[in-house]
Amino acid sequence: MTRVDFYVLPEDSQDDALAMACRLCEKAVGAGKKVHVHAPDGDTASEIDRLLWIFRQGSFVGHQRLGGADADLAAVLIGAEEPPASHRDVLLNLGAAVPPFYDRFERVLEIVAGDAATRGRSRERFKFYRDRGLAPESHKL
């Protein structure tokens, strides 16, 4: 059964959800997991791609865009489509909706930013998972 975790940034936080996504990718890869970052559009994909190169000095998370050559070798794949079977450990969802292939992963990570609109969409995703018999957990940061 898929484990779902919501990482809730403080309401008044200036922390960026994409910076948190980078930290979660680094942690998962450090634990030996392969990650698919579901980026729903080209702008989000480009930004997370860029940030994974620079988010923390001394750190590098091997990654590439979905569909690139040697995708199976990268620890993190970024894109909107379903990833290959090699990347079914962790799904980090950066979209407003739940990807239709979420249940093919061992674990799903959701980041909840501080603004009201994002929190509302996150509550909808939380309910979606719960309505499907999953037990999502929230982690306040």
FIKOLZA-1660 file (N, C-alpha, C; in steps of 0.1 Angstrom, whole numbers, plus 5000, padded with zeros to 4 digits):
% residues 141
   i   px   py   pz ch aa at
   1 5008 4988 5000  A  M  N
   1 5000 5000 5000  A  M CA
   1 5009 5012 5000  A  M  C
   2 5005 5022 4993  A  T  N
   2 5012 5035 4991  A  T CA
   2 5012 5043 5004  A  T  C
   3 5023 5048 5009  A  R  N
   3 5024 5057 5020  A  R CA
   3 5024 5071 5015  A  R  C
   4 5016 5079 5021  A  V  N
   4 5014 5093 5017  A  V CA
   4 5018 5103 5029  A  V  C
   5 5027 5112 5026  A  D  N
   5 5032 5122 5036  A  D CA
   5 5030 5136 5031  A  D  C
   6 5024 5144 5039  A  F  N
   6 5023 5159 5036  A  F CA
   6 5033 5166 5045  A  F  C
   7 5041 5174 5039  A  Y  N
   7 5051 5183 5046  A  Y CA
   7 5045 5197 5046  A  Y  C
   8 5041 5202 5057  A  V  N
   8 5034 5214 5058  A  V CA
   8 5044 5225 5063  A  V  C
   9 5046 5235 5054  A  L  N
   9 5054 5246 5057  A  L CA
   9 5046 5256 5066  A  L  C
  10 5053 5263 5075  A  P  N
  10 5046 5273 5083  A  P CA
  10 5038 5283 5075  A  P  C
  11 5027 5288 5080  A  E  N
  11 5018 5298 5073  A  E CA
  11 5026 5310 5069  A  E  C
  12 5034 5315 5079  A  D  N
  12 5041 5328 5077  A  D CA
  12 5055 5326 5071  A  D  C
  13 5058 5313 5066  A  S  N
  13 5071 5310 5062  A  S CA
  13 5074 5316 5048  A  S  C
  14 5086 5320 5046  A  Q  N
  14 5091 5324 5033  A  Q CA
  14 5098 5312 5026  A  Q  C
  15 5098 5301 5032  A  D  N
  15 5104 5289 5026  A  D CA
  15 5096 5286 5013  A  D  C
  16 5104 5282 5003  A  D  N
  16 5099 5279 4990  A  D CA
  16 5096 5264 4990  A  D  C
  17 5084 5261 4984  A  A  N
  17 5081 5247 4983  A  A CA
  17 5091 5239 4974  A  A  C
  18 5097 5246 4964  A  L  N
  18 5106 5239 4955  A  L CA
  18 5120 5237 4963  A  L  C
  19 5123 5246 4972  A  A  N
  19 5135 5243 4980  A  A CA
  19 5133 5231 4989  A  A  C
  20 5121 5230 4994  A  M  N
  20 5118 5218 5003  A  M CA
  20 5118 5206 4994  A  M  C
  21 5113 5207 4982  A  A  N
  21 5113 5195 4973  A  A CA
  21 5128 5191 4970  A  A  C
  22 5137 5200 4969  A  C  N
  22 5151 5196 4967  A  C CA
  22 5156 5189 4979  A  C  C
  23 5153 5193 4991  A  R  N
  23 5157 5187 5004  A  R CA
  23 5151 5173 5005  A  R  C
  24 5139 5171 5001  A  L  N
  24 5132 5158 5002  A  L CA
  24 5138 5149 4991  A  L  C
  25 5142 5154 4980  A  C  N
  25 5148 5145 4970  A  C CA
  25 5162 5141 4975  A  C  C
  26 5169 5150 4981  A  E  N
  26 5183 5146 4986  A  E CA
  26 5182 5136 4997  A  E  C
  27 5172 5137 5005  A  K  N
  27 5170 5127 5016  A  K CA
  27 5166 5114 5011  A  K  C
  28 5157 5113 5001  A  A  N
  28 5153 5101 4995  A  A CA
  28 5164 5094 4988  A  A  C
  29 5171 5101 4980  A  V  N
  29 5182 5096 4972  A  V CA
  29 5193 5091 4982  A  V  C
  30 5196 5098 4993  A  G  N
  30 5205 5094 5003  A  G CA
  30 5201 5081 5010  A  G  C
  31 5188 5078 5010  A  A  N
  31 5183 5065 5015  A  A CA
  31 5183 5054 5005  A  A  C
  32 5188 5057 4993  A  G  N
  32 5189 5047 4982  A  G CA
  32 5176 5046 4974  A  G  C
  33 5167 5055 4974  A  K  N
  33 5155 5055 4967  A  K CA
  33 5156 5063 4954  A  K  C
  34 5149 5058 4944  A  K  N
  34 5147 5066 4931  A  K CA
  34 5135 5074 4932  A  K  C
  35 5135 5086 4927  A  V  N
  35 5124 5096 4929  A  V CA
  35 5119 5101 4915  A  V  C
  36 5106 5102 4914  A  H  N
  36 5100 5109 4903  A  H CA
  36 5094 5122 4908  A  H  C
  37 5099 5133 4903  A  V  N
  37 5093 5146 4907  A  V CA
  37 5082 5149 4896  A  V  C
  38 5070 5149 4900  A  H  N
  38 5059 5152 4891  A  H CA
  38 5058 5167 4890  A  H  C
  39 5063 5172 4879  A  A  N
  39 5062 5186 4876  A  A CA
  39 5052 5188 4865  A  A  C
  40 5041 5195 4868  A  P  N
  40 5029 5195 4859  A  P CA
  40 5031 5203 4847  A  P  C
  41 5041 5212 4847  A  D  N
  41 5043 5220 4835  A  D CA
  41 5058 5223 4833  A  D  C
  42 5061 5228 4821  A  G  N
  42 5075 5230 4817  A  G CA
  42 5082 5240 4826  A  G  C
  43 5076 5250 4831  A  D  N
  43 5082 5260 4840  A  D CA
  43 5086 5254 4853  A  D  C
  44 5077 5246 4859  A  T  N
  44 5080 5240 4872  A  T CA
  44 5091 5230 4870  A  T  C
  45 5091 5222 4859  A  A  N
  45 5101 5212 4856  A  A CA
  45 5115 5219 4854  A  A  C
  46 5115 5230 4847  A  S  N
  46 5128 5237 4845  A  S CA
  46 5133 5243 4858  A  S  C
  47 5124 5248 4867  A  E  N
  47 5129 5254 4879  A  E CA
  47 5134 5244 4889  A  E  C
  48 5127 5232 4890  A  I  N
  48 5132 5222 4899  A  I CA
  48 5145 5216 4894  A  I  C
  49 5146 5215 4881  A  D  N
  49 5159 5210 4874  A  D CA
  49 5170 5220 4878  A  D  C
  50 5168 5233 4877  A  R  N
  50 5178 5243 4880  A  R CA
  50 5182 5242 4895  A  R  C
  51 5172 5241 4903  A  L  N
  51 5174 5242 4918  A  L CA
  51 5182 5229 4923  A  L  C
  52 5179 5218 4917  A  L  N
  52 5186 5206 4921  A  L CA
  52 5201 5207 4919  A  L  C
  53 5206 5216 4910  A  W  N
  53 5220 5218 4907  A  W CA
  53 5226 5227 4918  A  W  C
  54 5218 5236 4924  A  I  N
  54 5224 5247 4932  A  I CA
  54 5218 5249 4946  A  I  C
  55 5208 5241 4950  A  F  N
  55 5201 5244 4962  A  F CA
  55 5209 5244 4975  A  F  C
  56 5220 5236 4975  A  R  N
  56 5228 5236 4987  A  R CA
  56 5243 5233 4983  A  R  C
  57 5252 5242 4987  A  Q  N
  57 5266 5240 4984  A  Q CA
  57 5271 5227 4989  A  Q  C
  58 5279 5220 4981  A  G  N
  58 5284 5208 4985  A  G CA
  58 5275 5196 4983  A  G  C
  59 5263 5198 4977  A  S  N
  59 5254 5188 4975  A  S CA
  59 5251 5186 4960  A  S  C
  60 5249 5174 4956  A  F  N
  60 5245 5172 4942  A  F CA
  60 5235 5160 4942  A  F  C
  61 5224 5162 4936  A  V  N
  61 5214 5151 4934  A  V CA
  61 5213 5148 4919  A  V  C
  62 5218 5136 4916  A  G  N
  62 5217 5132 4902  A  G CA
  62 5203 5132 4896  A  G  C
  63 5201 5140 4886  A  H  N
  63 5187 5141 4881  A  H CA
  63 5187 5144 4866  A  H  C
  64 5176 5142 4860  A  Q  N
  64 5174 5146 4846  A  Q CA
  64 5159 5147 4843  A  Q  C
  65 5156 5153 4832  A  R  N
  65 5142 5154 4827  A  R CA
  65 5138 5140 4822  A  R  C
  66 5125 5137 4824  A  L  N
  66 5119 5125 4819  A  L CA
  66 5120 5125 4804  A  L  C
  67 5124 5113 4798  A  G  N
  67 5125 5111 4784  A  G CA
  67 5139 5113 4779  A  G  C
  68 5148 5117 4787  A  G  N
  68 5162 5119 4783  A  G CA
  68 5169 5106 4782  A  G  C
  69 5180 5106 4776  A  A  N
  69 5188 5094 4774  A  A CA
  69 5193 5089 4788  A  A  C
  70 5194 5076 4789  A  D  N
  70 5199 5070 4802  A  D CA
  70 5191 5074 4814  A  D  C
  71 5177 5075 4812  A  A  N
  71 5169 5079 4824  A  A CA
  71 5170 5070 4835  A  A  C
  72 5172 5057 4833  A  D  N
  72 5173 5047 4843  A  D CA
  72 5184 5049 4853  A  D  C
  73 5194 5057 4848  A  L  N
  73 5206 5059 4856  A  L CA
  73 5205 5070 4866  A  L  C
  74 5196 5080 4863  A  A  N
  74 5194 5092 4872  A  A CA
  74 5187 5088 4884  A  A  C
  75 5191 5094 4896  A  A  N
  75 5184 5091 4908  A  A CA
  75 5170 5097 4909  A  A  C
  76 5169 5109 4902  A  V  N
  76 5157 5117 4902  A  V CA
  76 5153 5120 4887  A  V  C
  77 5140 5117 4884  A  L  N
  77 5135 5120 4871  A  L CA
  77 5124 5131 4873  A  L  C
  78 5124 5141 4864  A  I  N
  78 5115 5152 4865  A  I CA
  78 5106 5152 4853  A  I  C
  79 5093 5153 4855  A  G  N
  79 5084 5154 4843  A  G CA
  79 5069 5153 4847  A  G  C
  80 5061 5154 4837  A  A  N
  80 5046 5153 4840  A  A CA
  80 5040 5140 4836  A  A  C
  81 5048 5132 4829  A  E  N
  81 5043 5119 4825  A  E CA
  81 5047 5108 4835  A  E  C
  82 5041 5096 4834  A  E  N
  82 5044 5085 4842  A  E CA
  82 5058 5081 4840  A  E  C
  83 5066 5079 4850  A  P  N
  83 5080 5075 4848  A  P CA
  83 5082 5060 4845  A  P  C
  84 5093 5056 4841  A  P  N
  84 5096 5041 4839  A  P CA
  84 5095 5034 4852  A  P  C
  85 5094 5021 4851  A  A  N
  85 5093 5012 4863  A  A CA
  85 5105 5014 4872  A  A  C
  86 5116 5018 4867  A  S  N
  86 5129 5020 4875  A  S CA
  86 5127 5031 4886  A  S  C
  87 5117 5040 4885  A  H  N
  87 5115 5051 4894  A  H CA
  87 5102 5050 4901  A  H  C
  88 5099 5040 4908  A  R  N
  88 5086 5038 4915  A  R CA
  88 5088 5038 4930  A  R  C
  89 5099 5042 4935  A  D  N
  89 5101 5043 4950  A  D CA
  89 5093 5055 4956  A  D  C
  90 5096 5067 4951  A  V  N
  90 5091 5079 4957  A  V CA
  90 5085 5088 4946  A  V  C
  91 5073 5092 4948  A  L  N
  91 5067 5103 4939  A  L CA
  91 5066 5115 4947  A  L  C
  92 5072 5126 4942  A  L  N
  92 5071 5139 4949  A  L CA
  92 5062 5147 4940  A  L  C
  93 5050 5150 4944  A  N  N
  93 5040 5157 4936  A  N CA
  93 5041 5172 4938  A  N  C
  94 5044 5179 4927  A  L  N
  94 5044 5194 4927  A  L CA
  94 5032 5199 4920  A  L  C
  95 5023 5191 4916  A  G  N
  95 5011 5195 4909  A  G CA
  95 4999 5198 4919  A  G  C
  96 4989 5205 4914  A  A  N
  96 4978 5208 4922  A  A CA
  96 4968 5196 4923  A  A  C
  97 4969 5187 4914  A  A  N
  97 4961 5175 4915  A  A CA
  97 4970 5162 4917  A  A  C
  98 4963 5152 4921  A  V  N
  98 4970 5139 4923  A  V CA
  98 4973 5132 4909  A  V  C
  99 4985 5129 4906  A  P  N
  99 4987 5122 4893  A  P CA
  99 4980 5109 4893  A  P  C
 100 4975 5105 4882  A  P  N
 100 4967 5092 4881  A  P CA
 100 4975 5080 4884  A  P  C
 101 4988 5080 4884  A  F  N
 101 4996 5069 4886  A  F CA
 101 5002 5068 4900  A  F  C
 102 4997 5076 4909  A  Y  N
 102 5002 5077 4923  A  Y CA
 102 5003 5064 4930  A  Y  C
 103 4994 5055 4927  A  D  N
 103 4993 5042 4934  A  D CA
 103 5004 5032 4930  A  D  C
 104 5012 5035 4920  A  R  N
 104 5022 5026 4916  A  R CA
 104 5035 5029 4923  A  R  C
 105 5035 5038 4933  A  F  N
 105 5047 5041 4941  A  F CA
 105 5046 5036 4955  A  F  C
 106 5057 5034 4961  A  E  N
 106 5058 5030 4975  A  E CA
 106 5054 5041 4984  A  E  C
 107 5058 5053 4980  A  R  N
 107 5056 5065 4988  A  R CA
 107 5053 5077 4980  A  R  C
 108 5044 5086 4985  A  V  N
 108 5040 5098 4978  A  V CA
 108 5043 5110 4988  A  V  C
 109 5050 5120 4983  A  L  N
 109 5053 5132 4991  A  L CA
 109 5046 5144 4986  A  L  C
 110 5039 5151 4994  A  E  N
 110 5032 5163 4990  A  E CA
 110 5038 5175 4999  A  E  C
 111 5040 5186 4993  A  I  N
 111 5045 5198 5000  A  I CA
 111 5033 5208 5001  A  I  C
 112 5031 5213 5013  A  V  N
 112 5020 5223 5015  A  V CA
 112 5026 5236 5018  A  V  C
 113 5026 5246 5009  A  A  N
 113 5031 5259 5011  A  A CA
 113 5022 5267 5020  A  A  C
 114 5027 5279 5025  A  G  N
 114 5020 5287 5035  A  G CA
 114 5008 5294 5030  A  G  C
 115 5006 5296 5017  A  D  N
 115 4995 5305 5013  A  D CA
 115 4981 5297 5013  A  D  C
 116 4970 5305 5015  A  A  N
 116 4957 5299 5016  A  A CA
 116 4953 5290 5004  A  A  C
 117 4955 5295 4992  A  A  N
 117 4951 5288 4980  A  A CA
 117 4958 5274 4979  A  A  C
 118 4971 5274 4982  A  T  N
 118 4978 5262 4981  A  T CA
 118 4973 5252 4992  A  T  C
 119 4971 5257 5004  A  R  N
 119 4966 5249 5015  A  R CA
 119 4952 5243 5011  A  R  C
 120 4944 5250 5005  A  G  N
 120 4931 5245 5001  A  G CA
 120 4932 5233 4991  A  G  C
 121 4940 5235 4981  A  R  N
 121 4943 5224 4972  A  R CA
 121 4949 5212 4978  A  R  C
 122 4958 5214 4988  A  S  N
 122 4964 5203 4996  A  S CA
 122 4954 5196 5004  A  S  C
 123 4944 5203 5010  A  R  N
 123 4933 5196 5017  A  R CA
 123 4925 5187 5008  A  R  C
 124 4923 5191 4995  A  E  N
 124 4916 5183 4986  A  E CA
 124 4924 5170 4982  A  E  C
 125 4937 5172 4981  A  R  N
 125 4945 5160 4978  A  R CA
 125 4945 5150 4990  A  R  C
 126 4946 5156 5002  A  F  N
 126 4946 5148 5014  A  F CA
 126 4933 5140 5015  A  F  C
 127 4922 5146 5012  A  K  N
 127 4909 5139 5012  A  K CA
 127 4909 5129 5001  A  K  C
 128 4914 5132 4989  A  F  N
 128 4915 5122 4978  A  F CA
 128 4921 5109 4982  A  F  C
 129 4933 5110 4989  A  Y  N
 129 4940 5099 4993  A  Y CA
 129 4932 5091 5004  A  Y  C
 130 4927 5098 5013  A  R  N
 130 4919 5092 5024  A  R CA
 130 4907 5085 5019  A  R  C
 131 4900 5091 5009  A  D  N
 131 4889 5084 5003  A  D CA
 131 4892 5071 4996  A  D  C
 132 4905 5069 4993  A  R  N
 132 4909 5057 4986  A  R CA
 132 4915 5047 4995  A  R  C
 133 4912 5049 5008  A  G  N
 133 4917 5039 5018  A  G CA
 133 4931 5041 5023  A  G  C
 134 4938 5052 5019  A  L  N
 134 4951 5054 5024  A  L CA
 134 4950 5063 5037  A  L  C
 135 4961 5063 5044  A  A  N
 135 4962 5070 5057  A  A CA
 135 4973 5081 5056  A  A  C
 136 4970 5092 5049  A  P  N
 136 4980 5102 5048  A  P CA
 136 4984 5108 5061  A  P  C
 137 4997 5111 5062  A  E  N
 137 5002 5117 5075  A  E CA
 137 5007 5132 5072  A  E  C
 138 5005 5140 5081  A  S  N
 138 5010 5154 5080  A  S CA
 138 5022 5156 5089  A  S  C
 139 5032 5164 5084  A  H  N
 139 5044 5167 5092  A  H CA
 139 5045 5182 5092  A  H  C
 140 5043 5189 5103  A  K  N
 140 5045 5203 5103  A  K CA
 140 5059 5207 5105  A  K  C
 141 5064 5215 5096  A  L  N
 141 5078 5219 5096  A  L CA
 141 5080 5232 5103  A  L  C
% end
